[in-house]
Amino acid sequence: MIMPYLEGKRALVTGGSRGIGAAIAVALAEAGADVAISYEHAADRAQGIVAKIKAKGRRALAVQASAADPTAVRALVDKTAEAFGGLDILVNNVGTSRVGPLAEMSLEDIDTLLNVNLRGAILTVQAAIPLLSDGGRVILIGSNVAERVPFPDLTLYATTKSAQLALTRGLAHELAPRNITVNVVQPGPIDTELNPADGPAFELNRGFTALKRYGTVDEIAAAVVFVASPGAAFMTGSALTVDGGFNA
């Protein structure tokens, strides 16, 4: 059981209708926060997460928004702050993946990865900064391949995640005067619908980890709750890598 470290806090989790984002949203609610989530297509799933948050006695909101749409991103942040009376925690979780040799990547592939993983993160944080309370939290969900790319076909994806690490470090200095911390949680191979533990990539990914298994969405959510908690108040500009020893 997660302790109610975040009682009274107001959080936004982008891409919170499934997978890691959904687990983060529910864990933040269990820790005491009111939670808004964004989704792009799966309205029914988003409402299912809203129901789980409300079942824990917290306020909840689901807003349709594409991370690649600047107008939708700003409206998402504004609607969250209006509904909750402010914003204390931003978790930029939304992301996408394209794999393959860089020489074979289409312009559409390149634009999609840059627009969602990087520009979307920048625009979301930019929109949230004026609305975040002093002492708030900005948490990006990156990837362990931001710091180590052990096999081919991940070049472009890893580039966008590495840029998130630079974004984290720069923002840590910019927002420090308001006591807002900025950190990135970097998952390794996690058992999700898009990367299932029984999928074709399992043996390859498992072999790189020290623990010889995939992680769970709840293990990533627990890391996020810690970074959002008072216990992480002196942690900023940092990367918390949760990858079972993949990068060890």
C-alpha positions in Angstrom: 0.0 0.0 0.0 1.3 3.5 -0.9 1.3 6.0 2.0 -0.7 9.2 1.4 2.3 11.4 0.9 0.5 13.5 -1.7 -2.7 14.4 0.1 -4.2 17.5 -1.4 -1.9 17.6 -4.4 -3.2 18.0 -8.0 -1.5 16.0 -10.7 -1.7 15.7 -14.5 -0.5 12.5 -16.2 -0.3 12.7 -20.0 -1.0 9.4 -21.8 -2.7 8.1 -18.7 -5.3 5.7 -20.2 -3.2 2.6 -20.4 0.2 1.0 -19.6 2.7 2.9 -17.5 0.7 6.1 -17.6 -2.4 4.4 -16.2 -0.4 2.8 -13.4 1.1 6.1 -12.5 -2.2 7.9 -12.4 -3.7 5.3 -10.1 -0.6 5.2 -7.9 -0.7 9.0 -7.5 -4.3 8.8 -6.5 -3.5 6.1 -3.9 -0.9 8.4 -2.6 -3.5 11.1 -2.1 -3.5 13.2 -5.2 -6.3 14.4 -7.5 -5.4 13.2 -11.0 -6.2 14.3 -14.5 -5.1 12.2 -17.5 -4.9 12.8 -21.2 -5.7 10.3 -23.9 -5.8 10.4 -27.6 -8.1 7.6 -28.8 -9.1 5.2 -26.0 -11.9 7.2 -24.4 -13.4 4.1 -22.8 -10.1 3.1 -21.2 -9.6 6.7 -20.0 -12.9 6.6 -18.2 -12.0 3.3 -16.7 -8.9 5.0 -15.1 -11.0 7.9 -14.0 -13.3 5.4 -12.2 -10.3 3.8 -10.5 -9.1 7.2 -9.3 -12.5 8.2 -8.0 -12.8 4.9 -6.2 -9.9 6.0 -4.1 -11.7 9.1 -3.0 -9.9 11.5 -5.3 -11.1 13.9 -8.0 -10.4 12.7 -11.5 -10.5 14.1 -15.0 -9.9 12.7 -18.5 -9.1 15.1 -21.4 -8.7 14.1 -25.1 -5.5 15.6 -26.4 -2.7 14.8 -28.9 0.8 15.5 -27.7 1.6 16.7 -31.2 -1.1 19.4 -31.2 0.1 22.6 -29.4 -3.4 23.9 -29.0 -4.7 20.7 -27.5 -1.7 20.5 -25.1 -2.3 24.0 -23.8 -6.0 23.3 -23.4 -5.2 20.1 -21.5 -3.1 21.9 -19.0 -5.6 24.8 -18.6 -8.6 22.4 -18.1 -6.7 20.5 -15.5 -5.8 23.6 -13.5 -9.3 25.0 -13.8 -10.9 21.7 -12.6 -8.6 21.3 -9.7 -7.9 24.9 -8.8 -4.2 24.6 -9.7 -1.5 22.1 -10.5 1.3 20.7 -8.3 2.6 17.6 -10.3 3.1 17.2 -14.0 4.0 13.7 -15.3 4.8 13.9 -19.0 4.4 10.2 -19.8 3.0 10.3 -23.4 5.3 8.9 -26.0 5.6 6.8 -29.1 8.1 4.5 -30.8 9.4 3.9 -34.3 12.2 1.4 -34.8 14.4 0.6 -37.7 17.6 1.8 -39.4 17.9 5.6 -39.5 18.6 5.4 -43.3 15.2 3.8 -43.8 13.1 6.1 -41.6 10.5 8.1 -43.5 10.0 11.8 -42.9 6.7 10.9 -41.3 8.5 8.6 -38.8 11.0 11.3 -38.0 8.3 14.0 -37.5 6.1 11.7 -35.4 8.9 10.8 -33.0 10.2 14.4 -32.7 6.7 15.9 -32.4 5.4 13.5 -29.7 8.4 12.5 -27.7 10.3 15.8 -27.7 8.2 18.8 -28.9 5.2 17.4 -27.1 7.2 17.2 -23.8 8.5 20.7 -24.3 5.1 22.2 -25.1 3.4 20.4 -22.2 6.0 21.6 -19.7 6.0 25.1 -21.1 2.2 25.3 -20.7 2.4 24.0 -17.2 5.1 26.2 -15.8 3.0 29.3 -15.1 0.3 27.1 -13.4 2.6 25.0 -11.3 2.6 25.8 -7.6 5.9 26.7 -6.0 7.5 23.5 -4.7 5.8 21.5 -7.4 7.1 18.6 -9.5 7.8 18.0 -13.1 8.5 14.4 -14.0 9.3 13.2 -17.5 9.1 9.5 -18.4 12.1 8.8 -20.6 13.9 5.6 -21.4 17.1 3.8 -20.3 18.2 4.0 -24.0 18.7 7.7 -23.5 22.1 6.7 -22.0 22.9 3.4 -23.6 21.9 2.1 -27.0 23.1 -1.5 -27.1 21.6 -2.6 -30.4 20.6 -1.1 -33.8 17.3 0.3 -34.9 16.8 2.4 -31.9 18.8 5.4 -33.0 16.0 7.9 -33.6 13.9 6.9 -30.7 16.9 7.0 -28.3 17.8 10.5 -29.7 14.4 11.8 -28.6 14.8 10.3 -25.1 18.3 11.6 -24.7 17.0 15.1 -25.5 14.5 14.7 -22.7 17.4 14.2 -20.4 18.9 17.5 -21.5 15.5 19.1 -21.1 15.3 17.8 -17.5 18.7 19.2 -16.6 18.2 22.6 -18.1 14.7 23.0 -16.5 16.0 22.0 -13.1 18.0 25.2 -13.1 15.3 27.4 -14.6 12.6 26.3 -12.1 14.8 26.0 -9.0 14.1 29.6 -7.8 10.5 28.5 -7.4 11.6 25.2 -5.6 10.1 23.2 -8.5 12.0 20.0 -9.1 12.5 18.5 -12.5 13.5 14.8 -12.9 13.2 12.0 -15.5 12.3 8.4 -14.7 13.9 6.1 -17.3 12.2 2.7 -17.6 13.9 -0.3 -19.1 12.0 -3.1 -20.6 8.5 -3.1 -19.0 5.7 -5.6 -19.6 3.0 -3.6 -21.4 0.7 -4.2 -24.4 3.2 -2.6 -26.7 6.2 -4.6 -25.3 4.7 -7.7 -23.7 6.8 -10.1 -21.6 5.7 -12.9 -23.9 6.5 -10.9 -27.1 9.2 -11.5 -29.7 11.6 -9.0 -28.0 11.5 -10.7 -24.6 14.5 -12.9 -24.8 16.7 -10.1 -26.3 15.7 -7.5 -23.7 15.7 -10.0 -20.8 19.3 -11.0 -21.6 20.5 -7.4 -21.2 19.0 -7.1 -17.7 20.9 -8.1 -14.5 17.6 -9.3 -13.0 16.7 -11.4 -16.1 13.1 -10.2 -16.3 10.9 -7.5 -17.5 9.7 -4.8 -15.1 6.1 -4.1 -14.2 4.1 -0.9 -14.7 3.6 -0.7 -10.9 7.4 -0.6 -10.4 7.6 2.5 -12.6 4.6 4.0 -10.9 6.3 3.5 -7.5 9.4 5.4 -8.7 7.2 8.3 -9.9 5.4 8.5 -6.6 8.7 8.7 -4.8 10.0 11.5 -7.1 6.7 13.4 -6.5 6.9 12.9 -2.7 8.4 15.2 -0.1 11.2 12.7 0.3 12.6 13.7 -3.1 12.6 17.4 -2.4 16.4 17.6 -2.8 16.4 15.6 -6.0 16.4 17.7 -9.2 18.0 17.5 -12.7 18.3 13.8 -12.1 17.6 10.6 -14.0 16.2 7.7 -12.0 16.8 4.6 -14.2 14.5 1.7 -13.4 15.7 -1.0 -15.8 16.6 -4.1 -13.9 20.2 -3.5 -14.4 20.0 -3.1 -18.2 22.4 -0.2 -18.2 24.6 -1.6 -15.4 
